[in-house]
Amino acid sequence: MSLLETTPADWEYFTKGNANLLFRYRGPLGKYTDKLLRVRLFNDLPDYVSTKTIVQYVKTNFEESFHKELCEQELVKVSPDFLTGLSERCGHTLMCDDYALVMPNLLRGVVQSVKLAKNCILHIAQEEGSEVVTLEFKPKWLYDNTRIYCRNCAHGQMQGVPRHFCPLDLLHIERVTGAIDDMFLEMKKDETKGILSYKSVLVSFFTNSDILHRLKRIQSRSTQSVKDITSAGDVTEELSLSMTLRDVTLFVEMRQGGTEYSESSDLFLIDGVAFSCKCYVIDLDLKANSKFRHWAKTEQKLQEYYDRTELDAWPGCFRK
Ligand SMILES: [Zn+2]
């Protein structure tokens, strides 16, 4: 696919992550309707990871493990002029990459987005008259915790963010209901009224799905301590895979009715009503090994937060 038939003016700036920018299509061609264009933000790392490398990396390492959850994504050739045009439209400097990605917009028709916690947003959309509710979140570091706080909750305290749910709770069947309640704790009462059934769908989903366990399993292949890395050469392939999976985003898309999806979706009956639920894993980006400095420094700083006992400390995380 080539983007020659579209112009930068057809793509409207949508959102920005740490390493990528997303644009949504606003032009006249039907084949790009509901599509996003993902381009790489400028960085000065010596080992820049290109879009083409990322696509190959996902294919080689994750196509088998996450075949049900991967989004279709298409590599498209982009010219320097096209990237300059996009850059002028959004004010961000882009990497001069030969390729970009075209992928589906999982948040089409969104009418309301509520931030539930750090890295956790609930999107409510209307699609042809029916409601689609999507939970977007980063499960981050999944492992068996042995300290007072897991890495996620220690990191939250270090950053001074408001207390939030612990992602590790979603790994234990008996703790899933509490974790979902915790996730929605900050949502105002009048806002939660219309979405109570979706909370139950999420409980069913995390109780039945093995997606977080799969992420945990591959993350655990590396036993390397991040805080002791002293050079990019120390970063093993396993650690690299772990660091990718410690930063993925999950979209759990829920809608009423049981006919929308194929084998890649789950069906749940909540108070006699059928809901279908589909999970996507995105942002499976290979990280540059030169980021080891940032990883090690963060982990060193985190040490004093793992066993915090100060008065304002959060309730401790689950330990097996
Ligand atoms: Zn935790």
Boltz pocket constraint, residues with backbone or C-beta under 6 A from the ligand:
constraints:
  - pocket:
      binder: B
      contacts: [[A, 149], [A, 150], [A, 151], [A, 152], [A, 153], [A, 154], [A, 165], [A, 166], [A, 167], [A, 168], [A, 317], [A, 318]]
      max_distance: 6.0
